Amino acid sequence: MPLGASASSTSNHCWRPPSVRCRNRWPIGPSPAAKVGGVPISASMPSSSSWAKPTNPPAPDTMPAWLRQNHPEVVDLYEPEASPASRAEDLKEVWKSAVPPELHYTSWIADRAVDFIKHQSKRPEPFGLFVSFPDPHHPFAPPRPYCDLFRPERMPRPTIRAGELERMPAYLGEGDDPKNEPYIASGEQPREQGFLLRTDDISAETLATAIAHTHGMVQMIDDAVGRLLEALAGTGVLEDTYVLFTSDHGELLGDHGLLRKGPPPYRQLLQVPLVLCGPGIRPGTSLGALTSHIDLFATVASLLGLPTPATDGIDLKPLIEGRATAVRDFLFAEYHPRRDACLYNQSVITKDWRFTRYPNEPAWGELFDLSRDPWEHWNLFSESEFSSQAHRLNSILDQGLPPQPLIPNEVLGAY
């Protein structure tokens, strides 16, 4: 069952707001009711006299626990050693998973979500469900048949402009080692978030396979979301349910000569899908306004007729209903590094420009004319003719998002 045909979508949605400064964070549910693969499925909504806390059908706490209990023979199939012939030599995180698709974590999450929908639809009160699929993500290792659905030689090639990285902050000349294991082993020193790496030493064949496998993971997610929509329809609640589909980040997939994700706020990483369908949503509408994840709390509350929460975001309901065409002139983004303080950066994004500064490394900066260079391949920061534009955008950051590189946070873990 397709989502897009009955939904409204945005084309300028940003996932990396300065969330450490926000008073509220997504998801909206204050307490998890179940966990999938260590990620909570939220089964609660903002408090209201007409909203009761739902109960979940019994389920093991996490996917690994469930797998060890019910299918111990499959546990080791998640390791690349279970499919050694398919593993790339120049990028260790590319292989064809030997896990049966019905026992893959994507299917397990969808199974639990479908069970919840069927269970909850029998109860009189409304419900909310937060479903988080880890994929598409590195490692690039979907199971069959998804790893074979797309032929690598037919995949779109990454977009790279000669000399573009030489115009960027110096750290992009380094990056992770593609032959390293794609995780932090116990006792190992943390590596920078995202494990960003350059693709210079990765063959075109391996990179194309990583892209094909990413398409396969996307297809597996599409199939899983289709199952959720069918469950909503089959229980008779789809027409009375808001469904919001989005992501927490993008993937470089070889563009700019880079892979994975990391500190640079490239559009491929910040701009994510936001698709919404439900009562009163105009099908097939595409919105070009600048929106952000910090808007979701206020928007969902508004759609549900709940009191407007205190939040840094903006209620997008007027935009969705066609009563407005824009909600802001610019967006902020902020990156807090795990290891190297120099990588702390702040960005302001308008319809036509993206400016990024590195407060701990003032010589670094990024300025892109999005009207002429929408995918940010030519950094104009060092060109004097654009200095007034950079100064103007920097002033917006000074006023709206003063640098605050040292924000105390409890480290819960590193993947």
Secondary structure, 3 states (H helix, E strand, C coil): CCCHHHCEEECCEECCCCHHHCCCCCCCCCCEEEEECCEEEECCCCCECCECCCCCCCCCCCHHHHHHHHCHHHHHHHCHHHCHHHCCCCCCCECCECCCHHHCHHHHHHHHHHHHHHHHCCCCCCCCCECCCCCCCCCECCECCHHHCCCHHHCCCCCCCCCCHHHCCHHHHCCCCCCCCCCCCCCCCCCCCCCCEECCCCCHHHHHHHHHHHHHHHHHHHHHHHHHHHHHHHCCCHHHCCEEEECCCCCCCCHHHEECCCCCCCHHHHECCEEEECCCCCCCEEECCCEEHHHHHHHHHHHCCCCCCCCCCCCCHHHHCCCCCCCCCCEEEEECCCCCHHHCEEEEECCCEEEEECCCCCCCEEEEECCCCCCCCCCCCCCHHHHHHHHHHHHHHHHHCCCCCCCCCCCCCCC
